[in-house]
Structure formats: structure tokens, C-alpha cells
């Protein structure tokens, strides 16, 4: 046998192969295969959920001392963008890297540095944790940018398995810790889980995913509980915000300056400055040069523990969750309401998906109409007020599902089911349509077009540029929405980068805040969801402008809008309002959409959504006047929440710093 063949045979004999199951809402949806030989790890990672998912292969190489010498990955991302990235440490010590978003080299990179790809598999995260543990240093340098650390935050024995695993939190990869499970005997990668939904778990241990998730939640909860004790400032007794402009959400006008009094967690009075001479407030907050807004409402969230502080720091004091694990969301919501953790007020929609090869995994994925109606019964019994139907609901189910929901007092909205148009969904009784692409598809889908796939994004990009929004069909559809009072939740921010960003360019939705984010996050924002050449960029950019114009026309016609995001918590809602203004909606109307409309269409207008006497003191104090310049919405100086019979003040600057984000403005002083 020739020497190279002998070497290959020896390597094959010593290689260790492991298979991991990818779980989506506890159902198997893909696999991760890892083959490891001395100094080399090969990974094959793929899954499908909701008609999409990545396909990725990786090769990691290491020197005898464990230092990273090479990395290579290829494949396709969730939305179809090319994955093609490499890293190499040369014999002279130089390191070179190349990706779709950047390329570079360093002659003096520390040997202990680890490499951070733009998109990596869970196996890479496991190997990263191993390397950080082996360094035994407070921080490890990362390439191209960043500093990382790892802490052990949990340990779990698996009964009957003879195995113990440890939970490790990696700091520096994102705005919150990234968790990974390793075996305790050799630190081999064991799992990376998303509590309540699944994750990636060593084959044969799928039944343990929930136990791993519960232990991980406990670790994250301990962190959030500590912050909930340390960060809020109670405002006992009477508080006055002096001489402040305040936004009248119902009228959509800025009023004042006025003194706004808060007592026992509610708005007590709004008066001319200095009118109450003997009020003797316990706290005074200057409103000079500032504007007071009702707390913002994100009407399209999929809330997780990592979103809570981002929402509050950005002035989002209420959300509507439109698809989640029901049990996980109920638990998180309860903890927020009890004050155990900081977070926005939560309203929930009941999520129902139909069974198909393209299903989004969920609590209810019925295969027949009786089961779909039974799911509605469950949601009605548990106090839900609205349903979200999804892509694989069969068209013939929609009308009876809507009728059944209405009998029980529930509204219905969501995605337009495949093989229907938005008009047909509205005529069948939909009260609400989600996503601007779903509305635009009304004019584009043909018989047989399967919008359970990426077609629901690609068809819009390829063809929306040709739409003539002055034609009778468009006018009739908008008139139908107006007549029916159908709400539209456009989630513009969720699509802006998809239709306009090219690889290596700044993400337009977050470019204005990127400089304040950790360096690793800044680099990740250069990665586009879709690959575009010049022709595609022009085409999809023109289609995006059509969607923006359609949004303007919806508002001008009086179609009710709500501001949802389906994107990064907090920052995305701020961008959503900027996009409304950019589309031609006046800033005051954009603010009304994000406050009054959000409260109204989530059945909370009696408590939140406007600055009125008796309503909860869920308020946002911003530097400047967002009616004059909507960008002032980003300059949040103070957030106030009314709960437990008392107002509580939060410093956005402090909240941001807890996530490694540089503050945007100093916190308002409380005297």
C-alpha cells in the first residue's frame, strides 16, 4: 500500500463520527453529522422548517497545540444566499480570511485566536467552546474581530444514561450569551438547544431535549432575575415630568409643554407647567427639550428571553406575540407580569399551521378541519383573542375556521395560505393580513404557485417591479380592505435588507445603530440574506420601492395599519417607523400606528397606547421631537413602566450596556 493511501486508511480508522438530530418544535427536521480525526473536524448540517433552512458543510483544522489553523465552509443559507468562507493560518504566522462580506489578512494574529465565520453550524459552536475552555484565559481574541469568553453555568446528569453534560455560556458572539452543551468527561459537543422549540441534540438523546432546555432556561432566568433586581429604579409616591412635550396618540399631535404626574403606577394628571404648587412630588424629571410618548407596541414579535431588555431599552413596552411555543410564552409572560424579569407587556395570538412537507412546526399542526376547529377551541378556552393562520392551512378550511373563531369571539389573521390570494382570504373573513410581501403577492400569484416555499419572497422580488398600482385591480383590493376594516401588519423592516442589501454592504435596517453594537455583531450585519448581481439588485430594489408605495397607498386610503417587526427586538421597531415616514406617512401618524393602533388592535387600549389620566404609566422619554424628526425615536433617555401599583424607571443606557451596546444618549436625571 502506498504511503498516502496508508495514511488515509489510518486516519479513517481513527476518525470518530457522530450524528445529531435537528429538532424544530420537538419534531425532527434535519441532521448534523460530525466526523472527527486528529486535527480535523468535518461537518454536514441541514434542516428544513417552514419551507426553508440551510445546507452547509464545514471543515475545521487544528494544530497539535489546539490552535486554529484552517476553516472552510460552503453551502446555502436559509434564504438561499451562498455560504462560502475560509480562514487559513500560514507557516509564517500570517492569517488570511475570505467571506462573501469581507476579506483580509493579519501578519501578527495571536496564535490562540479563534475564527468566527459569518454563518456557522452548531458543531462549530461546540468546538469554539472547547477551545475557549482550553485557553483558561479571561478572554480569547477572535478573528476577524472580537473578544470571547466562556463560563460554565450549569450541569446536568442524564438519568439512566451514565452521562453528565455541562452548560457553557459564550460571551461576545451576540447581544446575549450563546449557550452550548458539552459532555463533562471530554468536553465533546453534545447539544445546542432552543428551549421550547428543540435545537440540535446528539442522536439517541432527543428525549432529553426538554430537560436540557429547562436547565438552560434556568441559567438564563438567573441572569435576568439579577438584572431585574439591579436595574429598575422605583418611583414611590408622586413623580412629575416637568415641562415636557407629550404625544396625544389619538389625535396624532404633539402637545405641551406640560407637567405630567405619575402616581401608583398610573398617569395621574396632565397640567400646565407649575400649576400644582403644593403637589410636593417625591421625584422630578426634566422634560425640557424632550418628548414624552406612550410606550411603543411591537405587533409582530416571536418573543424570547433574549429580546426582553432590547425591547425595553428601545422604548417598546408592549408586544404582541404572533407565534411561539404556547407553554414557553405563557411562562415568560407570567414571569414578566410578576416582576421576576424585566420585559414588555405581552399579548398572544394563537398560532395554527396545517400539516404539509413545508409546515412550520408548532403546537397545533392539524391534518383535517375538525382538528383545526379543536385547536381554535383550545385557544378560546385559554383566553386568546386572535388567531394567526399559517402557510399550510388548506384554503377550504379558512372560511369555516374564521366562522368558528368569530362564534367564540376571536379575530383571525396571519399569512395568506398557499393557493389562495390575499383577496380571497379577506373575503373568507380574515381580519388581518401579515407582511407586505403577502399583500403584494395578491397581484402576483398564479394558479399552482406554492407560497409555502421561498417563492413567497422570490416572486415578489422578481415581479413586483412591474406592478401598476393605479390599476383598477389594486384600487378595488385596497377599497375592500378599507370597507372590511382589515388590519395590515406590514413588517417592512423584516424585508428591507432582503430586497435591497448586497453582500458586504451595511444592513440598511441597522446601519444607523451598528457603530454602537459589538464588533462581532457589526460584521454579521454585512451578511445579506440573498445573493444579488447588478441586474437582480436593480430589479429587487425596484420591487421594494413598489412595496413602499403600496404601504403609502394603504395608509392614504384609511386601511388600518399596525407596526410589527418580525426582526431584531427594539431596533427593528424604530426602523419600522422610519420606513413608514420614508414611504410618505407623516411622522405623527407613524407614531399613532405604533402606540394607539397597537393598543387598539391587541385589545389593550383601555390600559395603554396613549397618555391619558388613569392609564398605566408605560412611557418613553426621548431627546428631541420625533414628530418633527422621526429619528428622535432612537434617542431614548428614560423608559417608565407602571406595575405593582408603582412606576419604575429604567435607564436605556444601562440596559444597553448590559448587552455590550454603547449607549445612544445619556439617561435622564431623576431628582
N, C-alpha and C positions, 0 to 999 in steps of 0.2 A: 504493500500500500504506500502511495506517495505521501510525503510529509504533510502537504496541505490537507489531503483527504483524511489522514490520520488525526490531524489537529481538529478538523471539523467533527470527526466522529467522537473524539474525546469531549469536545465542547457540548455536543448533543447529549452525550451520556450524563454530563454533569448539570445540564440545564434543568431548571425547575419550572414547571408550567402550572399556572393557577387560572381557574375560570371564576368570574364573578358575575352575579346576576344584577341587572339593572331593573329596579322596581319603580313603577310610576303608579302612585296611589295604591301601593301594595300589590299591583299586578305586574307580572314580568313583561318588560317592554324592550329588553335588549341584553347585550352581554359585553363584558370586558374580559379580554384574555391577556394574560401576562406570562411571558416566557423569560426566565432569568438565568443567565450564565455568569461566570466570574467576569465582572467588569462591564456587563452589558444587560440591558433590560429591553425587551420588545413588547409593544402594547398594541392591541387591536380593540377599538372601542366604538360601539354603535348602539343606538336605540331609536325607537320611533314612538312618539306620543303626540296626539293631536295632529297627525298627518305630517309631522316633521321631526327632525332630530339629526345629530351629527354622525358622520362616519369618519373615523380618524385612526391613523396608525402613528406610533411613536417609536423611536429608538433612543435610549439614554445610554451613555458610556461614561465609565469612571476609571480613574487611576487606582493603583493599589492602595493609596492612602485615602481613598474615598472622594477625592476631589473630582468635580465635574469636568470632563474633557470634551464631550460632544453631545449634541441633542439634535434630533431630526424629527419633524412631524409633517404629515401630508394628509389631505382628506378634504371633506366638505363640511361646512358649519351648518348649524340648524336651519338657516335661511338660504343656504346654497352658496355662500361665499367660499372661495378657495382657501384651504389651510395649507400653507407651505412655508415652513420656518426652520431655521437651522442655527446652531451655535457650535463653535469649534475653538478649542484651546490648542495653539500650535506649539511646536517644540521649543521655540524661542520665548514662550510665555505670553505672546500676543493672543488676544481673544477676538474673534470675529463673529458677528451675528447678522442674520438677514431674515426679514419677515415681510409680509405684504404691507406693513405700515412703516417700517424703518429698516435701516441697515447701518452698521458701524463697526468700529474696532477700538480696542484699548491695548496699549503696549504694557500697561502696568497693572492689570487687574489682579487683585489678591487671589492667591491660589484657592483660598477657602470660599470664594464667591460661588453662588449658585445661580442658575439661569432661570429666568421667568418668561416662558412663552406667552404670547397673546392669548392663545386658547390651548388648554391642556386637558388631559384626561384625569380622572380620579386617581389612577395609579401614579401619575406624576406627583400629585399632592402627597401621596403616601411616601414616595421616595424623598421628596423635599423634606418632610417631617423627620425622616431618618437622618438625613444629612445635617439638619439643624441640631438634632439631639447629639449627634456625634461630635459636633464642634464644641459643645459645652461652653459656649460664649454667650454673653448677654444679647448680642446682636450679630447677625451674619450679613455681610454685604451681598447684594443681588445685582445681577446684570440683566438688562442694560442699566436699570436704576433701582434704588430702593434699599431698605434695611429690613431684615426679618428677624423675628424671634419666635420661640415656641415654648409653651408651658403645658405641663401635664395638669389637666383639670378634672380628671375622673378616672375611675377604674371599675370594671365590671367582670364578675365571674359568670360564665355561661353554664348553668347547672346541667349536669349530665354530659357535658362536652369535654370536661377536663381542660378547659381553656380559659385564660384570663386575657382581657383586652383593655387597653388604656385609651382614654380620650385626650387628644392633644389639640391645643388651640394655637394656630399660627397667626401671628400679628404682622400686619404690613402688606398683606395681599389685597385687602379691600377696606371698606369703611367700618367693618366689624370683624371680629375674629373669624377665621376659617377653621372648621373642625375636621379632624380626621381620626379614625380609629386604627390603632396598631396592635399587633399581638404583643403581649408582655414578655414572652420568652425571647424573641429575637427582633422585635420591632418591625416585623414584616407587615405590609399593608393588609388590613383586614376589611375596612368598610369606610365609606363616606356617605352619610345619611342626611336626608332632609326630613326632619321629624314630621310625621303625619302623612308624608307622601311616599317615602321609600328611600331611594338612593341606590348605591352600589355596594353589594354585600358579597362576601366570599360564598361561592356556591355551596349549598348544603346548610347554610345558616340564614336563609331567607326568613324563617320563622322568628329569628331573633331581631329582625329589623326594628320592630316596635320597641323592644326593650332598649336597644341602642338609642333609638330616638328619644325615649323618655329620659334616659340618663343624660343625653346631650341637652335636652331642654332644661333639665335641672341645673346644668352648669351655666347655660345662658341666662336662666332665670336668676341665679345667684348674682350674676353681674348686673343685670337690670334692676334687681331689688336694691343693690348697693347704691346705684345711681339715683334711684327713686328716693332714697333716704338723704342723699347728699346734695342733689341739685336744686330741688324746688325751694323757693322762699315763701313761707306762709305770709299772707297779708291779713292778720287778725283785725277785727274791728272795722273801722271805716277807712277806705282808701279813696283818694281823689287823684285823677289825672287832670292836670291843670292846663287850661288854655290850649286845648288840642282841637285840631280839625277832626271831624268824625264823619264816617261814611254812612249816609242814610241809604241802606241797601234796597228798600222797597222803591223809593223814588229815584234811586241811582244818581244821587248828587252828594257832593261833599258839603258839610255844614260846619258851623262854628266860626271862630274858636269858642269852645265851651269847656266847662268843668264837668267831668263825668265821674260820678260817685259809685263806688262798689261797696256792697255790704253783704256779708254772709254768702259770698259766692255768686251774687247776682248784681245786675245793674240796678242801682237804687234811684238815681236821679241824673238828669242832664240839664244844666243850668248855665246862665250867663256867667262869665268868669268873675269870681269873687262874690257872687250873690249870697252864698251861705256864710255869713260872718262868724257864726258860732258853731259851725259843724265840728270843729276840732278833730280832723282826721288823724288817724294813727300813722298813716303813710301818705306821702305826697310824691307824685311822679310828674316831672315836667313834660308837657306836651308841646312846648314851643318848637316850631319848625318840623313838627311831626304830624302824622295822621293815624287815627285810631280806626281799625277795621274790625268787622265781625271776623271770627276765626274762619279760615278758608275751609272748604269742603271738597275733598277729592272723591268724586263719584265713580271712580273705576279703579279700585285697588284690589290686590291679592295680598293681604296683609300678612307679614311675618314679623318675628321679633326684631329682626334687623332693621325694619322700617320705622319703628316707633319714634326714635329720637330724631331721625331725619325729618319726619313729618312735622314734629313739634318745632324744631329749630327753624323750619321754613314757614311757619305760620299756619300749618294745616292742623286744625284742632278737631276735625271730624272727617271720617271716611265712610264710604260705602264699599263693602267687600262684595265683589260680584262672582266669586268662585274660589272655593277653598275647601280644605277638609273641615266638615261641619264641627266635628269634635274639637279639633285643634283651634279653630277660630272661637268657638264658644269658651274654651278655657282661657285663651288670650284675652278675649273681651272681658271675661269675668275678672281677671287679674287687674286690668286697666280700671274697671269700674270700682274695684275695691281699693284702688290706690297702691297695690303691691308693685306695679311697674308704671312708668310714665308712658302715655300714649294718647292718641286721639280717640274721640268717641267713635264707636263702631256700630253701623247698621249693616245688615247682611241680606244679600239676595240668595234665594235657593237655586242652586245650580243643578240642571238636569241635562245629560248628554245621551244621545242614542247609541246603541251598540253597533259598531261597524269596525272594519280594519283600521279606520282612521280616528277612532274615538280618543277624546281626551279623557284620561282615567279620572274617575270621580266617585263620590259616594253613591250616586244614582246613575246607572247606565242601563236603562231598560231596553229590552228587546221586543216589547209589544206595548200596545196602548194601555191595557189595564195596569201594567206595572208603572207606566208613566203617570197615570192618574193617581196611583197609590203613592208615588213619590210626592205629588202635589199635596196629598192628604197629610203626609208626614210633615212637610214644611208648614202647612196651615196650623197643624196641631202644636208646632213648636214656635208659633208667634211670628213667622216670617210674613213680610208684607208684599214682597215682589219676587218673581221668578226670573232666572236667566236660562233661556233655552240655547242649545249649542248646535254646532255644525251638523251632527249626525242624527238629529231629530228628524224623523220622516215627515215630509210635507203634509201628508194626510192626517198626521196626529195634531197639527198645530191648532186648528180650529176647535176640536173637542178639548184639548188641553187648556186653551185660553178660556173657553166657556166654563170648564170645571174650576179653574182658578178664580174666575170672577164670582162664581157662586159662593166661594169661600172668602171673598174679599181681598184677593191677591191680584196685583198687576202683573203683566208679563212683558218681557223684553229679551234682548240678547242679540246673538248672532242671527243672521238670516240662514235658516237651514239649507243645506245643499239641495240643488234642483228646485229652489224657489227664488223669486225675486223679492226685493225689499217691499215693493208694492203689494205683492201677494201676501207677504207676512203681515203688513199693516191691514190689508182687507180682511185677513183671517183673525185680526184682533190684537196684534202686537201694540202695546202701549209705548214701547221704547225701542229704538234701534241703537246698537253699539257700533262704534268705529266708523270713521269717514270712508274707509275702503269698502265696508259693507253697504253703505249708502250709495257709493259710486258704482258698485257692481250692478245695481239695479238697471243701469243703462248699458251694461256690457255683457252680462252672462247670456250664453246661448243654451239651447236645449242640449243636455248631456254634459255641460261644464260642471266638473266636480270641485266645488269650492271647499271641500274638506281637506284639500291638499294646498300646496304653496301657490296654486293657481289663484287663490283669492287675493294674493298680493301681486303676483306677476302680471295677471290680466289687467289690473288697474295700471300698473306702471307702463305696460306696453301699449294700452289702447285709450286711456282716459284723455290723453292729449288731444285726441280727435273729437271729443265731445263738444257739442254746441249747446251751451246752457241756456240759450234764448229760445230753443225749440219748444214746441207745444208739449212734447212728452215730459221734458224737465219741469216746465211750468205746471203741468197737471199733477205731477207727483208731489211737488212742493206744496201745491194747494191742498192735496189730500192730507199731507202731514199736518198742515195748519188746521184744516177742518176737523181732523180727528184729535187734535191736541197731542200728537205723537211726539214724545221727547226724543231728542237726538243727543247721544253721548259721543262726541266725535273723536276724542283721544288723539288729537293732532300730533302731540309730542311722540306718541308711540310710533309714528310713521315718518316723521320729518327726516331723520337720518337715513332710514331705509330707502327713501326715494331721492335723496339729494347728496348723500355723503359718498366720497370715493376713498379707497384705501389710502391710509396715511394722512388724510386731511382731518382737521378738527371736527368732532361731532358737533353739528350746529345746535343741538338741543342743550349742550352743556359747555360750550366753548366759553361762555361768559363767566362760568364758575370754575373752570378747570384749573386755573392757576392756584386756587386755594385748596385743591384736593391733593392727597398724597401722590408722589411721583409715579408709583406703580399704576394707580387709577388713571392718571393723566395719559399714560401710554396706552392703556386699554381702550381709551376713548378714541384713539386713532384708528381702531379696527372697525371697518364697515361691515354691515350685515350682508350686503350684496356686492358682488364684483361688477364694476361698470367700466366699459371703454368709453371713448368720447361720444359715440353715437348713442349709446344707452343712457349715458349721463344726461345728454340733451333731451332725450325722449322722456325719461322718467322725471327729470326736473320740470318739464312742461306739464306732465301729468299731475305732479304735485301742485303746480300753480292752479290747475283746474279744480283740484280738491279744495284749495284755499278759497277760490272764488265760489265754489258750491257752498262752503261754510258761510261766506258772507251773505249769499242769497237766502240761505235758510234763516239766518237771523233777521235779515231785512223783511222777510215775509212773515215774521212773527212765529216761526216754529220754535217751540221751547227748547233751549239748549242747557245741558249741564256740563260741568268741567270735570272730566275724568282724565286719567293719565295712562294707566296700564304700563307704567315705566318707573324710573327711579323715584322713590318716595321724596316728597318735598320739592326738590329742584324741578321735577317734571311739571308740577302744577304751576309753578312760577313761569316756566316756559310756555305752558299751555295758554296762559293769559296773554303773554307777549304775542303769541301766534294769532290769537283772536284779534288783537289790535292790528297786527301786521296785515291780517286779512281784510280789515276795514271795519271791524266792530269797535265802536267808541270804548275808550278805557273804562268809563263808568259802567257801561253795560257789561263789559267783561268781568268787572268786579261783582256786579249783581249776579251774574251767572255763577260765580264761584262762591257766593255766600247765600243770598236769598233763594235762588233756584236750587242749589244743592240741598238746603234745608227743606224746602217745599217738596221736592220730589224724592226725598228719603223720609218723609213723614215726621220731620223734626222741627218744623217752623215755629211751633209754639214755644220751643226752648232755645233754639239757636238760629243763626242766619241773619240777624240784624241787631243793631244797637238800640234796644228799647227797654224801658223800665220793666223790671220783673224777669227779663230773660237772663239766662246763665251768663256769667262774666267770662265767656270764651272770646278773647280779644287779642288783637295783634297791633302792636305799636311800631310803625315804620318811620324811618327818617325820610322826609320829603313828602310829596303829594302824588300818589300813583294815578290819580285822575288826570293830572297834568302830564305825567310821565310814568307809564306803567312799569318801567324798570325799577321804580322805587319799591316795588313789591319785594325785591330781593334784600332791601336794607332793613331787615327786621331787628329792631332794638330791644323788644320785650314781647314775650308771649304770656298771656294770663289764662288760666283755667279756673272755672268755678266748680268745685266739687267738695263733697263732705261738709257743706254748709260754710265754706270758706273759699276765698280766692287764693290762688297760688301763682307766684310769678316765676318764670323760667327765663334765664339768660340764654339767648341763642348762641352767643359767643362761647359760653361754657359748654353747651350741648355739642356744638361743632367740635370744640377742642377734644371732647371725649371720644370723638370718632377720627381724630387725626386731621381734621379740616381746619384751615386757618379762618378765623372769624372775618366776616364781611364788614361789620360795623361794631363799635363798642356797645356794650349793653347799657340801657337807660339806667340812670341812678334812681334808687328808691330812698327817699329821705324820711 
